[in-house]
Amino acid sequence: MFGRSGVFYNFILSGEQRYRFKLITLLCVPAGHGLLFRSIMNFFLETMQVLLLSIWYNVESFIHLFVPKRKKNIAGEVVLITGSGSGIGRLMAQEFAARDTVLVLWDINQEGMKETARLAKQSGASRVHHYLCDCSDKNEVYRVADQVKREVGDVTILVNNAGIVTGKKFMDAPDSLIEKTVEVNTMAHFWTYKAFLPAMIANNHGHLVSISSSAGLIGVNGLADYCASKFAAVGFAESVGLELLATGKDGIKTTIVCPYFINTGMFDGCQTKWPILLPILNPEYVAKKIINAVLTDQVFLLMPKSMYLITALKNAVQWKLTYLLSSYLGMSVQVECHTDTSGHCKLH
């Protein structure tokens, strides 16, 4: 309604009033100053628009502290989850299944997917399909995506969940593992979007869910390649979301999830300096929060809630204070974790 320059006054004035406004402008403003006057008026009106909408959005957020947002019905939606053979992927599959969705599971672990499929059926999924797919391979993503379209139909909720971590310092990490980290954690999102987004755009309906990490918002010592891949995933999802809004495709929602370390077994050995402030997250809790974010069209989900404040401080203070805060929170200390890079298991 308000996106273009000068549109705001079209909204607040009737047709006859707009005509009089333009006529007065032409009569009262010298020809040489007309362009300058219009620019000043557009600046003033758009600034007022931003201020008024900002007040409204803040009031709306305050109201939702007491009145929960309405949850949408996703029964019958086709939900594709990458990295669904274990961990958060499996738990999300069960949560989606309980809402009568059609599930499409992707992973490189056949046995893990079969177990997830069994649990999803028990949870109430109307249909469950599972496919072996190496998300780091663009051609395989496109091939399996075409198979899904033929056998299941258009995907309406895409959950990019697959991810890996090397768990090594940058100079100690082999080139092959660095490349694999970027291919799985970042580039796979490009290929799945390319495969499934066109149908969403055609119908102006869908939901894109990116399971990223707090390491995609704040750098962590000892996780250089992982942080880079997650920063890229966050930026990619946010940019595509803005692109969709700019083209009028507001029926396609975006949710970007950035949790702290999750106790999925993939970060065994990792410890948090201040468990009260930054606890190791329970997988079941994380899965439920993600589903709730999807149902309420929440764009950014950070866990725990302290991450909202930490991220804001990191972006607001000077570098020395950033490093001081990082040291205080334990993020500047070398991360020592026993990680597994053998599969598309979800790591945060």
PALO-720948 format. One record per residue (C-alpha): x, y, z; residue number from 1; residue in three letters. Coordinates in steps of 0.2 Angstrom, whole numbers, plus 5000, padded with zeros to 4 digits. Layout:
BEGIN
east;north;up;num;residu
X;Y;Z;NUM;ALA
...
# end
This chain:
BEGIN
east;north;up;num;residu
5000;5000;5000;1;MET
5014;5012;5005;2;PHE
5029;5005;4995;3;GLY
5031;5019;4982;4;ARG
5036;5037;4983;5;SER
5021;5049;4986;6;GLY
5008;5035;4988;7;VAL
5005;5039;5006;8;PHE
4996;5055;5002;9;TYR
4985;5045;4990;10;ASN
4980;5034;5004;11;PHE
4975;5048;5016;12;ILE
4967;5060;5004;13;LEU
4951;5057;4993;14;SER
4952;5059;4974;15;GLY
4945;5076;4974;16;GLU
4957;5081;4988;17;GLN
4972;5074;4979;18;ARG
4966;5085;4963;19;TYR
4966;5101;4974;20;ARG
4982;5097;4982;21;PHE
4991;5095;4965;22;LYS
4982;5110;4958;23;LEU
4988;5121;4973;24;ILE
5005;5114;4971;25;THR
5006;5119;4953;26;LEU
4999;5136;4956;27;LEU
5009;5141;4971;28;CYS
5026;5133;4967;29;VAL
5037;5141;4954;30;PRO
5040;5129;4939;31;ALA
5059;5128;4943;32;GLY
5055;5123;4961;33;HIS
5042;5110;4958;34;GLY
5053;5095;4958;35;LEU
5062;5100;4974;36;LEU
5045;5103;4982;37;PHE
5039;5086;4977;38;ARG
5055;5078;4983;39;SER
5053;5087;5000;40;ILE
5035;5082;5001;41;MET
5038;5064;4997;42;ASN
5052;5063;5010;43;PHE
5040;5071;5023;44;PHE
5026;5059;5019;45;LEU
5036;5043;5018;46;GLU
5045;5048;5034;47;THR
5028;5050;5043;48;MET
5023;5033;5035;49;GLN
5038;5025;5043;50;VAL
5035;5033;5060;51;LEU
5017;5028;5061;52;LEU
5020;5011;5055;53;LEU
5034;5009;5067;54;SER
5023;5014;5081;55;ILE
5009;5002;5075;56;TRP
5021;4987;5073;57;TYR
5028;4990;5091;58;ASN
5010;4991;5098;59;VAL
5006;4975;5089;60;GLU
5022;4966;5096;61;SER
5017;4972;5113;62;PHE
4999;4965;5111;63;ILE
5006;4948;5106;64;HIS
5016;4947;5123;65;LEU
4999;4944;5130;66;PHE
4988;4938;5116;67;VAL
4996;4923;5106;68;PRO
4997;4925;5087;69;LYS
4984;4915;5077;70;ARG
4991;4899;5071;71;LYS
4988;4894;5053;72;LYS
4982;4877;5047;73;ASN
4995;4867;5038;74;ILE
4984;4851;5036;75;ALA
4987;4844;5018;76;GLY
5003;4854;5015;77;GLU
5018;4845;5007;78;VAL
5032;4847;5019;79;VAL
5050;4842;5013;80;LEU
5063;4841;5027;81;ILE
5082;4838;5022;82;THR
5093;4829;5035;83;GLY
5078;4821;5042;84;SER
5086;4804;5046;85;GLY
5090;4809;5064;86;SER
5091;4823;5077;87;GLY
5081;4839;5074;88;ILE
5075;4833;5057;89;GLY
5067;4818;5064;90;ARG
5059;4828;5078;91;LEU
5052;4841;5066;92;MET
5045;4827;5055;93;ALA
5035;4820;5070;94;GLN
5029;4837;5074;95;GLU
5023;4841;5056;96;PHE
5016;4823;5055;97;ALA
5004;4827;5070;98;ALA
4997;4841;5060;99;ARG
4991;4830;5046;100;ASP
5004;4835;5033;101;THR
5011;4825;5018;102;VAL
5029;4822;5023;103;LEU
5044;4821;5011;104;VAL
5060;4815;5019;105;LEU
5078;4818;5012;106;TRP
5094;4811;5019;107;ASP
5109;4800;5015;108;ILE
5105;4788;5029;109;ASN
5092;4776;5022;110;GLN
5089;4767;5039;111;GLU
5088;4783;5048;112;GLY
5075;4789;5036;113;MET
5065;4773;5037;114;LYS
5064;4775;5056;115;GLU
5059;4793;5054;116;THR
5045;4788;5042;117;ALA
5039;4775;5054;118;ARG
5038;4787;5069;119;LEU
5030;4800;5057;120;ALA
5016;4788;5053;121;LYS
5013;4784;5071;122;GLN
5012;4803;5074;123;SER
4998;4805;5061;124;GLY
5006;4810;5044;125;ALA
4993;4807;5030;126;SER
5007;4801;5019;127;ARG
5026;4799;5021;128;VAL
5039;4798;5007;129;HIS
5057;4796;5009;130;HIS
5071;4798;4996;131;TYR
5090;4796;4997;132;LEU
5098;4813;4992;133;CYS
5115;4820;4994;134;ASP
5111;4838;4996;135;CYS
5129;4844;4992;136;SER
5126;4837;4974;137;ASP
5117;4850;4964;138;LYS
5112;4837;4950;139;ASN
5106;4825;4963;140;GLU
5095;4838;4971;141;VAL
5087;4842;4955;142;TYR
5085;4824;4950;143;ARG
5077;4819;4966;144;VAL
5067;4835;4966;145;ALA
5059;4831;4949;146;ASP
5055;4813;4956;147;GLN
5046;4821;4971;148;VAL
5036;4833;4960;149;LYS
5030;4818;4949;150;ARG
5027;4806;4964;151;GLU
5020;4818;4977;152;VAL
5017;4835;4970;153;GLY
5023;4852;4973;154;ASP
5032;4855;4990;155;VAL
5023;4869;4999;156;THR
5034;4870;5015;157;ILE
5053;4868;5012;158;LEU
5064;4865;5028;159;VAL
5082;4866;5024;160;ASN
5089;4857;5039;161;ASN
5104;4846;5033;162;ALA
5121;4852;5039;163;GLY
5138;4846;5044;164;ILE
5153;4853;5054;165;VAL
5171;4849;5054;166;THR
5175;4854;5072;167;GLY
5193;4859;5067;168;LYS
5202;4875;5067;169;LYS
5203;4884;5050;170;PHE
5221;4880;5047;171;MET
5219;4862;5052;172;ASP
5203;4858;5042;173;ALA
5206;4849;5026;174;PRO
5201;4858;5010;175;ASP
5189;4844;5006;176;SER
5179;4846;5022;177;LEU
5178;4865;5021;178;ILE
5171;4863;5003;179;GLU
5159;4850;5010;180;LYS
5153;4861;5024;181;THR
5149;4875;5012;182;VAL
5141;4863;4999;183;GLU
5129;4856;5013;184;VAL
5126;4871;5024;185;ASN
5124;4884;5011;186;THR
5124;4879;4992;187;MET
5111;4865;4996;188;ALA
5099;4879;5000;189;HIS
5102;4887;4983;190;PHE
5098;4871;4974;191;TRP
5082;4867;4984;192;THR
5075;4884;4982;193;TYR
5079;4883;4963;194;LYS
5069;4867;4963;195;ALA
5054;4871;4973;196;PHE
5052;4889;4974;197;LEU
5045;4892;4956;198;PRO
5029;4882;4960;199;ALA
5027;4892;4976;200;MET
5029;4908;4966;201;ILE
5016;4903;4953;202;ALA
5003;4900;4967;203;ASN
5009;4913;4979;204;ASN
5009;4901;4993;205;HIS
5022;4892;5003;206;GLY
5035;4893;5017;207;HIS
5054;4893;5017;208;LEU
5062;4887;5033;209;VAL
5081;4889;5035;210;SER
5088;4880;5050;211;ILE
5104;4890;5053;212;SER
5113;4893;5069;213;SER
5118;4906;5081;214;SER
5135;4904;5073;215;ALA
5127;4912;5058;216;GLY
5125;4928;5068;217;LEU
5140;4928;5079;218;ILE
5158;4922;5075;219;GLY
5164;4907;5085;220;VAL
5183;4903;5088;221;ASN
5187;4886;5080;222;GLY
5172;4886;5069;223;LEU
5177;4897;5055;224;ALA
5171;4887;5040;225;ASP
5155;4882;5049;226;TYR
5151;4900;5054;227;CYS
5155;4906;5036;228;ALA
5142;4893;5029;229;SER
5129;4898;5042;230;LYS
5131;4917;5040;231;PHE
5129;4914;5021;232;ALA
5113;4903;5024;233;ALA
5105;4917;5035;234;VAL
5109;4931;5022;235;GLY
5103;4920;5008;236;PHE
5086;4916;5016;237;ALA
5084;4934;5021;238;GLU
5088;4941;5004;239;SER
5076;4929;4995;240;VAL
5063;4933;5008;241;GLY
5064;4952;5004;242;LEU
5065;4948;4985;243;GLU
5048;4939;4986;244;LEU
5040;4953;4996;245;LEU
5047;4966;4984;246;ALA
5039;4956;4969;247;THR
5022;4955;4978;248;GLY
5023;4937;4983;249;LYS
5018;4940;5001;250;ASP
5010;4923;5002;251;GLY
5027;4914;5003;252;ILE
5033;4915;5021;253;LYS
5051;4914;5027;254;THR
5057;4907;5044;255;THR
5076;4908;5049;256;ILE
5080;4898;5064;257;VAL
5096;4902;5074;258;CYS
5098;4891;5089;259;PRO
5113;4889;5101;260;TYR
5121;4872;5103;261;PHE
5108;4858;5103;262;ILE
5110;4842;5113;263;ASN
5108;4830;5098;264;THR
5124;4820;5101;265;GLY
5133;4829;5087;266;MET
5142;4841;5099;267;PHE
5146;4829;5112;268;ASP
5160;4837;5123;269;GLY
5154;4855;5120;270;CYS
5151;4865;5136;271;GLN
5144;4882;5139;272;THR
5152;4894;5151;273;LYS
5136;4901;5158;274;TRP
5122;4888;5157;275;PRO
5109;4899;5164;276;ILE
5112;4912;5150;277;LEU
5117;4901;5136;278;LEU
5111;4883;5140;279;PRO
5113;4868;5128;280;ILE
5096;4867;5121;281;LEU
5085;4852;5122;282;ASN
5081;4845;5105;283;PRO
5062;4842;5108;284;GLU
5060;4860;5114;285;TYR
5069;4866;5099;286;VAL
5058;4856;5087;287;ALA
5042;4863;5095;288;LYS
5048;4881;5094;289;LYS
5052;4879;5076;290;ILE
5035;4872;5072;291;ILE
5027;4886;5082;292;ASN
5037;4899;5072;293;ALA
5031;4891;5056;294;VAL
5013;4891;5061;295;LEU
5014;4909;5066;296;THR
5024;4915;5051;297;ASP
5038;4921;5063;298;GLN
5053;4927;5052;299;VAL
5068;4925;5064;300;PHE
5068;4913;5078;301;LEU
5083;4914;5090;302;LEU
5086;4902;5104;303;MET
5088;4904;5119;304;PRO
5080;4921;5120;305;LYS
5096;4929;5127;306;SER
5103;4927;5109;307;MET
5092;4942;5104;308;TYR
5101;4953;5116;309;LEU
5118;4946;5113;310;ILE
5116;4949;5094;311;THR
5110;4966;5096;312;ALA
5125;4971;5107;313;LEU
5137;4963;5095;314;LYS
5131;4974;5081;315;ASN
5130;4990;5092;316;ALA
5146;4991;5101;317;VAL
5164;4993;5095;318;GLN
5176;4978;5091;319;TRP
5185;4978;5108;320;LYS
5169;4977;5117;321;LEU
5163;4964;5105;322;THR
5178;4953;5109;323;TYR
5176;4957;5128;324;LEU
5158;4951;5127;325;LEU
5163;4936;5117;326;SER
5176;4931;5130;327;SER
5164;4933;5144;328;TYR
5151;4922;5135;329;LEU
5165;4909;5131;330;GLY
5163;4911;5112;331;MET
5181;4917;5110;332;SER
5188;4901;5118;333;VAL
5192;4887;5106;334;GLN
5177;4876;5104;335;VAL
5182;4858;5109;336;GLU
5168;4846;5102;337;CYS
5168;4828;5097;338;HIS
5159;4830;5080;339;THR
5154;4818;5066;340;ASP
5155;4824;5048;341;THR
5150;4807;5040;342;SER
5132;4812;5037;343;GLY
5119;4826;5035;344;HIS
5115;4827;5053;345;CYS
5109;4843;5060;346;LYS
5123;4853;5069;347;LEU
5121;4870;5077;348;HIS
# end
